[in-house]
Structures are given as structure tokens and as C-alpha cells.
């Protein structure tokens, strides 16, 4: 597609990113969740999945969904530099979405984690996959992370024992603002990778094929307060 000169000026410079290698995780239910990188042409499906949650205040789904919606749309419109989006897929249906931004060879910026299928630690698995992409695939040294819900704080800050540098280094600040910025370093990741980051590669062809075409969830029954 031809890009006019003004559009070229509006688009941020991008660093070519290594692709995230898909993996498959067997959940506690026995279901297989394929984790793979989303493609820009799948943005409509992603936005359609996120949008119904913007009006759900429980567990802060509303703010996470609203911000992720804008971030994914910004990725699609080429208004965010070096963003990547990973999806967790069960039999083609989106079970969760995570997104992040590669800032430099040393730094990653975690954006948001949205679990749709609850009770199976889908969000935790996808967050770990996101960190795996930042540090093991893209080779960053650390990732800035903030939480917007008590659940997120427990899952990331406490379980990962992230570094809180905000009091000593107030200039360390996530792009998301808000709560103090916590940091996952390569050393911390090396300490928790074996426990937090599960899944196998290569993904069997049958499972990979099942995740090829994304399907929006038909229901959000596990999310408290959701009303269609």
C-alpha cells in the first residue's frame, strides 16, 4: 500500500523485532492453549474481544480493557513504536491477550494483560510468555512493570519479587504512570523462569492449525459483573 509523505512523518521509527516462537501449554483443565504472536490483520478480532470488557468495573477490567483497546488500535494504526501482542488460544477461541513494547536493546515496557478465560491462570501464563519474549527472545536486560489491580499486584509484584526502584530512583517511571514502577531484571527472570514459564515447542501441527484463525469468545461467564 502506498504511504503518503505526511503518513510517513506520523509513523514512529520501528526496530525489526524477532518473532516470538509459538508454544503450547496444557492447562489444569487438560485443555491446550497455544500462545502465539498476533498479526496486525487480526486487529479487528482483538478489538472485538476487548471491547465488551470496557464496561466491567470488577477487578479493574474496565481500565485495563480501555487502555489495551487504545494500545492495540495504536499498534494497528502505526502510532506505537515496537509494540507486540501475544494471544492465548484454546481451540481457536481467544482466552487471553497481552501486549508490550520493546524500548531498546536493554529495556522493555510491559503494557497490559487481559485474561478472558479465568480460573486456569491464563493471565499468569501469558504474562510469563510476555516476559519470555522481552528477555529471552528480544534480549532485553529489564522490563518496567506496573499494576492496575490488586490481582495484578499479587501476581506480578509479589509472586515475581520484582524490584521497586521508585523510592531510590523516582526517575524510573513506566509509560503507563500510576503506581510506582517495578522492574523485572534478567537475574530475577532467571530465578523464576523454570516455575513461571511453562509450555513446549515445537507446537504440534494439529494444535498450531487450531490457533491459526482467531475466534472471539461467545461468552465471558467467568468474569464477575459482565453483562452482555
N, C-alpha and C positions, 0 to 999 in steps of 0.2 A: 504494500500500500504506500502510495506517495505521501510524504510528510512535508507540509509547507514549512517555510523558514520560521514563522512565529512559533509553530508547534515544537520545532527543534530547540528553540530558546527556552520553552516552558519545561521540557523534559529534563530531569536531573541526570547527571552522568551516572552510568551504571558500571559496576565491576562484574565481569562474567563470573558466575558462581558455578562451582562444581555441582552436578546434580546429586540429589540425595538418593542413595540406593534403596529401593523398596525392601521392606521386611514384613514378615507375618508373625503375629503374636497370638498365642492361644490364650483366651481369657478364662477366668474362673468358671464361666458358664459352659466352657467347651467350644464356644464359637471362635472362629478365626477372624482376626482383624488385620487387614492389610494396611500398612502405613506407607503412604507414598506422597510424592510431591504433586501438588495440584498444578494444573495448567491454566494459563490466562483464559483460554477459550471456555473453561469451566466456571468462570466467574458468576454467570447467571445462576447456576445451581448452588454455588456457595452463598450468594447473597439471598437467594430464596430460602435457604436453610437457616440463615442467621436472622433474617428479618422478623419472623414471628416471636422471637425472644426479646425484642427490644422493649416490649411492654410487660415483662415479667420481673417484678422487683425482688422476688425471693432469691437469696444467695447472690444478689447483685448481678443477676443475668442481664438486667436492662442496660447497665452502663457498659458491661463487657461486650454485649451484643452490639450496642450502638457504636462503640469505638472500633470494634473489629469490622463492622459493616463499612465504616468510613475508610479504614485501612485497606481492606480488600478492594474496595472501589478505587482507592488511590493507586493501588498496585495495577489494577486493570487499566486505568487512565494514564499510567506512566507519570504519576505525581509523587511517588515514593521511591527513593533510591535503594536498590539492592534488597528488596523485600522478598521473602519466600513464604510459601503457605504449604503446610502439610495436612493431609486428611487421614483419618482413620475410617476404614470402610469395612462393613460386615455384609457380605452377600450383596454388594453394590450400594448399600444404603450408608449414608454418612453418619458415623457415630460420634465424631468429634473433629474439631478444626483447631489448628494452632498456626500462629504467624509470628514472624520475627524479621529483623533487619540486620544485614551484615554492614557494619560501620567501616571497619578497616581490617587489616590482616591480624590485628591484635584484639579488636573489640566487636562484640555482638550486642544487639539491643533487643531483648525479649519484649514482644508486644502483648499478645493475648492468647489465652487458652479457653476453648469453649467445648465443654463436654455435653453431648446430647443424650447419649445412652449412659445412664447413671447406674451406680452400684457395682460396676466392674472395674473401677479405676482406669477408665478410658482416658480421662483427662490427665491422670498421672503418667500413664504410658506415653501419651502424645507429648507431654511436656518433656519427658526424658528423651524422646526421639528428637525434639527440637534442640535440646542441649547437645545431643549426639551430633546433630548437623553442624551446630555452631563450632564445637571444639574438635571433634574427630574428623569431620568431612571438610569444613571450611578452614580449619586450623587456627581458630582464634584462641587467644590466651585467657580471656574472661568475658563474661556476659553480665550486663546490667539487668536487674530484675526488680519489678515492684509488684505488689499485690493489691487488688481492689476488693477483696472479700476475705472474711475470716478463714474460709476453707482454703483459699489460695495461700494465705499466710502460713497456715499449718502445713500444707502440702509442700510448699517451696522453701520458705524461710526456715522453718523449724526442722522439717524432715531432712533437708539437704545441709542444714547448719551453715547457711550462707553467711558471708561476711557483711556486717553492717558498717560501712565506712562513713556514714553520713555525719556523725559527730566529729570525727577527726578530720574528715575531708569533705566539707559541705559543698565543694565544687563538683563532687562526684554526683551526678544527677541524671536519672533516666529521662528520656524524651517525654515520657508519659507524665512526669511530675508526680504530684500526690505524695504518697507515703515515702519515707526515706528509702533510698536506693540500696538494694542488697546486691552482692556480687558473687557469681559462681566463677571460681578460678579453675584453671586446669588441675591444680593439685586437689581441690575439693571434688571435682568431677572424677578424677582417677580413683578417689576413695569410695565413691558411691556407684560408679558405673555398673559394676557387676550385679548389684542388687536392684538398682533403679531401671536400668536399660535392658529390657528383655527383647526377645524376638529372634528369628532365624533368617538367614539368607543362604542361598538364593530362594526367592519365593517360588513354590511350585507353580507351574504354568496354569493349572486349573484355578488356583487362588488368585494369581495375578490377573487372569482374564475376568474373574468375577468382580474385580475392582476397577476395571478399565472404564466402564461407564458409570458415572456417579448418579445416585438416585437421592432425591430429597426425602427426608423422613416423612412418613404419613401421619405420625403422631409423636407427641412429646410427653407421654404419660408419666415418665419418671421425674419430670421437673415440677416441683411444687409451685402452685399458683398459676400454671399455664392454662390459658383459656383460648380456644380457637376462635 
